[in-house]
Amino acid sequence: MRNRLARVGRQLGKGGGRQHHPDDLHMTLVFLGKVTEQQLSCVKSVADAIDAEPFSLTLNRVGHWSRPRILWCGPETLPDALNGLVAELKQGLQTCGFEPERRPFKPHITLLRKMRSGESGLLLEPPIKWKAWEFVLAASGNGLDTPSRYRIIGRWPMGT
């Protein structure tokens, strides 16, 4: 799945943009920003308490957002289990001092960053099927001008 997403990014991003390493392709459920050590402990406790069911996504849409200049791939329809997982995470993370995102959740996988222009509303044929059986806490950022890689801090299986 990751290799196919990387190929889609290469094919549609011939006009520029910076591609993620295939191992770093992910769907952000809740963006936290900077996290203190105390908050990290709380975040892990919130994740430990989540009781979510695995779900499948059909990644069939490709688009470009001019701000923040990304090419993305995402599902046209959202499974209830994904919406429930995000809602449960947001609610729990408020106890750790995080403000809930005001914008509606738009599940997507960023294929390219810093892409100046691109088409939106493209259908991906054939679509990519993604079976989600766990969620992770990942950290990014290396403080340098090189593309950062993500580091997995914790993993939580769903449906156990």
Residue pairs with C-beta under 8 A, 6 or more apart in sequence:
1 128
1 129
1 130
2 22
2 23
2 25
3 22
4 128
5 22
5 25
5 59
5 73
5 109
5 111
5 128
6 19
6 20
6 22
6 25
6 111
8 62
8 73
8 111
8 124
9 17
9 19
9 20
9 71
9 111
9 112
10 19
12 62
12 71
12 111
12 112
12 118
12 119
12 122
13 19
13 71
13 111
13 112
13 115
13 118
15 115
15 116
15 117
15 118
16 114
16 115
16 116
17 69
17 71
17 112
17 113
17 114
17 115
17 116
18 112
18 113
18 114
18 147
19 111
19 112
20 110
20 111
20 112
20 113
20 147
21 147
21 149
23 149
23 150
24 149
24 150
25 109
25 110
25 111
26 109
26 136
26 138
26 150
27 74
27 107
27 108
27 109
29 85
29 86
29 89
29 135
30 86
30 89
30 90
30 93
30 98
30 101
31 101
32 39
32 43
32 93
32 98
35 43
35 139
39 96
39 97
39 98
40 153
42 95
42 96
42 97
43 93
43 96
43 137
44 137
44 154
46 89
46 92
46 93
46 95
46 96
47 89
47 135
47 137
47 154
47 156
48 156
49 92
50 85
50 88
50 89
50 92
50 135
50 156
52 81
52 84
52 85
52 88
52 135
52 158
52 159
53 81
53 158
53 159
54 81
54 131
54 132
54 133
54 158
54 159
55 79
55 81
55 82
55 131
55 132
55 158
56 79
56 129
56 130
56 131
56 132
57 75
57 79
57 82
57 107
57 129
57 130
57 132
58 75
58 76
58 77
58 127
58 128
58 129
58 130
59 73
59 74
59 75
59 109
59 124
59 127
59 128
59 129
59 130
60 75
60 76
60 123
60 124
60 127
60 128
61 73
61 74
61 75
61 76
61 121
61 122
61 123
61 124
62 71
62 72
62 73
62 111
62 119
62 122
62 123
62 124
63 71
63 72
63 74
63 108
63 118
63 119
63 120
63 121
63 122
64 70
64 71
64 72
64 115
64 117
64 118
64 119
64 120
65 72
65 120
66 117
68 113
69 113
69 114
69 115
69 116
70 110
70 111
70 112
70 113
70 115
71 110
71 111
71 112
71 115
71 118
72 108
72 109
72 110
72 111
73 108
73 109
73 111
73 124
73 128
74 106
74 107
74 108
74 109
75 107
78 107
82 107
82 132
83 105
85 135
85 158
86 105
90 100
90 101
91 100
93 100
94 100
132 158
133 157
133 158
133 159
134 155
134 156
134 157
134 158
135 155
135 156
135 158
136 152
136 153
136 154
136 155
136 156
137 152
137 153
137 154
138 150
138 151
138 152
138 153
139 150
139 151
139 153
140 148
140 149
140 150
140 151
141 148
142 148
142 149
